[in-house]
Amino acid sequence: MPDAPDAAPAAAQGRSPRSRAGNAMGRTRAAALDGARRVLAEHGLRKATMSDVAVRGGLAKATLYNHFRTKDDLVAGLVRDDVAELAADVRDLAADDLVVALTRAADAVASHPVLVGMRTSEPGALLGVSVPAAGDLWDAVRAETASVLDAADRRSGPDDVDLVLRWLAGHALVPGSQASRSAQARIVAAGLPAAVRTTSFAPPAS
């Protein structure tokens, strides 16, 4: 009987070639976003280049372009990923204490390395992220914010979501102190009404 081949088939190892390719794509995408965080924090939005991001992410430039075709695509991907991660972090907190969740979110905005760096290198560019606006990216941020309010059993209509977002986004420009963020979180939470739950009842039998 011939000896077994040195390399076991992918199926025997429990992973298909497609799953390994997906894992590799996930790793290179994460490296691209990490490179973007570093470059944006150091140089700001205007001076950052895709070449710089590829170098800081340890990627070939062609690999970076496989994930993000333009710098705008890269920045949008970074915002979506970081907001989704933050929302996942604070949703569990919000279910128990919305004030704690809002404080954690405000602290994250105030201390985000890209925003910290841009306050010094390119403060004017932060005006675009300090006020919620129209567009797909802001709509994605609104959806994540609404999910946090839902977890806290608070009303999550457009006005409620934008109230929270305007408060959070303001910390990109003026972070304040941790104590001030905590105090403001109490005020914001107190102003958010409880969610209205309706129950449908079957009509009484005739």
C-alpha positions as CSV (number, residue, x, y, z in Angstrom):
1,M,0.0,0.0,0.0
2,P,1.5,3.4,-0.9
3,D,2.5,5.8,1.8
4,A,0.0,8.5,2.6
5,P,0.9,11.9,1.2
6,D,2.8,14.2,3.4
7,A,0.2,16.9,3.2
8,A,-3.3,15.8,4.3
9,P,-6.2,17.0,2.0
10,A,-7.8,20.2,3.1
11,A,-11.0,18.5,3.8
12,A,-9.3,16.1,6.2
13,Q,-7.9,19.1,8.1
14,G,-11.4,20.3,8.7
15,R,-11.1,23.4,6.5
16,S,-11.9,23.9,2.8
17,P,-9.6,25.9,0.5
18,R,-12.4,28.5,0.4
19,S,-12.5,28.9,4.2
20,R,-8.7,29.2,4.3
21,A,-8.9,31.8,1.5
22,G,-11.6,33.6,3.5
23,N,-9.4,33.6,6.7
24,A,-6.5,35.0,4.7
25,M,-8.7,37.8,3.2
26,G,-9.9,38.6,6.7
27,R,-6.3,38.8,8.0
28,T,-5.1,41.1,5.2
29,R,-8.2,43.3,5.5
30,A,-7.5,43.7,9.3
31,A,-3.9,44.5,8.5
32,A,-5.0,47.1,6.0
33,L,-7.3,48.8,8.6
34,D,-4.5,48.7,11.2
35,G,-2.2,50.4,8.7
36,A,-4.8,53.0,8.1
37,R,-5.3,53.7,11.8
38,R,-1.5,54.3,12.1
39,V,-1.1,56.4,9.1
40,L,-4.2,58.6,9.7
41,A,-3.2,59.1,13.3
42,E,0.3,60.2,12.3
43,H,-0.4,62.2,9.1
44,G,-4.0,63.1,9.0
45,L,-6.5,62.4,6.2
46,R,-5.2,64.8,3.6
47,K,-1.5,63.6,3.7
48,A,-2.2,59.9,4.1
49,T,-1.6,57.8,1.0
50,M,-2.5,54.2,0.1
51,S,1.2,53.5,-0.3
52,D,1.8,54.6,3.3
53,V,-1.1,52.4,4.5
54,A,0.3,49.4,2.7
55,V,3.7,49.8,4.2
56,R,2.4,50.3,7.8
57,G,0.0,47.3,7.3
58,G,2.8,45.1,6.0
59,L,1.0,44.5,2.8
60,A,1.8,44.7,-0.9
61,K,0.0,47.6,-2.4
62,A,-1.9,45.3,-4.8
63,T,-3.2,43.4,-1.8
64,L,-4.5,46.6,-0.2
65,Y,-6.3,47.5,-3.5
66,N,-7.9,44.1,-3.5
67,H,-9.8,45.3,-0.4
68,F,-10.1,49.0,-0.9
69,R,-10.0,50.7,-4.3
70,T,-9.7,54.3,-3.0
71,K,-8.7,56.1,0.1
72,D,-12.3,57.1,0.7
73,D,-13.3,53.4,0.6
74,L,-10.5,52.6,3.1
75,V,-11.7,55.4,5.5
76,A,-15.3,54.3,5.2
77,G,-14.3,50.7,5.9
78,L,-12.3,51.8,9.0
79,V,-15.3,53.8,10.3
80,R,-17.7,51.0,9.7
81,D,-15.5,48.4,11.5
82,D,-14.6,50.6,14.4
83,V,-18.2,51.7,15.0
84,A,-19.5,48.2,14.7
85,E,-16.9,47.0,17.3
86,L,-17.7,49.8,19.7
87,A,-21.5,49.2,19.3
88,A,-21.0,45.5,20.1
89,D,-19.0,46.5,23.1
90,V,-21.6,48.9,24.6
91,R,-24.8,47.0,23.7
92,D,-24.3,44.6,26.6
93,L,-23.6,47.5,28.9
94,A,-26.6,49.4,27.7
95,A,-28.9,46.5,28.7
96,D,-27.9,47.1,32.3
97,D,-26.9,50.7,32.5
98,L,-27.3,53.2,29.6
99,V,-25.2,55.8,31.4
100,V,-22.2,53.5,31.6
101,A,-22.7,52.5,27.9
102,L,-22.8,56.1,26.7
103,T,-19.8,57.1,28.8
104,R,-17.9,54.2,27.4
105,A,-18.8,55.2,23.8
106,A,-17.9,58.9,24.5
107,D,-14.5,57.8,26.0
108,A,-13.9,55.7,22.9
109,V,-14.5,58.6,20.5
110,A,-12.5,61.0,22.6
111,S,-9.5,58.6,22.8
112,H,-9.6,57.1,19.3
113,P,-6.0,57.3,18.0
114,V,-7.0,58.7,14.6
115,L,-9.1,61.4,16.1
116,V,-6.4,62.3,18.7
117,G,-3.8,62.6,16.0
118,M,-6.0,64.6,13.7
119,R,-6.8,67.2,16.4
120,T,-3.2,68.2,16.1
121,S,-2.3,67.5,12.4
122,E,-5.6,68.3,10.7
123,P,-8.3,69.7,13.0
124,G,-10.3,71.1,10.1
125,A,-10.9,67.6,8.7
126,L,-12.7,66.7,11.9
127,L,-15.5,69.1,11.1
128,G,-16.9,66.4,8.7
129,V,-17.2,63.9,11.5
130,S,-18.4,66.1,14.3
131,V,-22.0,66.6,12.9
132,P,-24.2,63.7,11.7
133,A,-25.1,64.1,8.0
134,A,-26.8,62.3,5.2
135,G,-25.2,59.4,3.4
136,D,-24.7,55.6,3.6
137,L,-21.9,55.8,6.1
138,W,-23.8,57.9,8.6
139,D,-26.8,55.7,8.1
140,A,-24.7,52.7,9.1
141,V,-23.6,54.6,12.2
142,R,-27.2,55.5,13.0
143,A,-28.2,51.8,12.7
144,E,-25.5,50.8,15.2
145,T,-26.6,53.6,17.6
146,A,-30.2,52.6,17.3
147,S,-29.2,49.0,18.2
148,V,-27.6,50.3,21.4
149,L,-30.8,52.3,22.3
150,D,-32.9,49.2,21.6
151,A,-30.7,47.2,24.0
152,A,-31.4,49.8,26.7
153,D,-35.1,49.6,26.0
154,R,-35.1,53.3,25.0
155,R,-36.9,54.9,22.1
156,S,-34.7,54.7,19.0
157,G,-36.4,56.9,16.4
158,P,-34.4,59.2,14.1
159,D,-34.5,62.2,16.5
160,D,-33.4,60.1,19.4
161,V,-30.6,58.5,17.5
162,D,-29.3,61.9,16.1
163,L,-29.4,63.4,19.6
164,V,-27.0,60.7,20.8
165,L,-24.9,60.9,17.7
166,R,-24.5,64.7,17.9
167,W,-23.4,64.4,21.5
168,L,-20.9,61.6,20.8
169,A,-19.6,63.1,17.6
170,G,-18.8,66.4,19.4
171,H,-16.1,64.6,21.3
172,A,-14.1,64.1,18.1
173,L,-13.3,67.9,18.3
174,V,-13.7,68.7,22.0
175,P,-13.1,65.5,24.0
176,G,-13.4,67.2,27.5
177,S,-12.6,65.2,30.6
178,Q,-13.7,61.7,31.6
179,A,-15.7,63.3,34.4
180,S,-17.5,65.7,32.1
181,R,-18.3,62.9,29.6
182,S,-19.8,60.8,32.4
183,A,-21.9,63.7,33.7
184,Q,-23.1,64.5,30.2
185,A,-24.0,60.8,29.7
186,R,-26.3,61.0,32.7
187,I,-28.1,64.0,31.2
188,V,-28.4,62.4,27.7
189,A,-29.7,59.2,29.1
190,A,-32.3,61.0,31.3
191,G,-33.6,62.7,28.2
192,L,-34.2,59.5,26.2
193,P,-37.7,58.2,26.6
194,A,-38.4,54.5,27.3
195,A,-39.4,52.5,24.3
196,V,-43.1,52.1,23.7
197,R,-44.1,48.5,23.5
198,T,-47.5,47.5,22.1
199,T,-49.3,44.2,22.6
200,S,-51.9,42.9,20.3
201,F,-54.9,41.2,21.8
202,A,-57.3,38.9,20.0
203,P,-60.8,40.3,19.9
204,P,-63.1,38.7,22.4
205,A,-65.1,35.7,21.2
206,S,-68.7,36.6,20.3
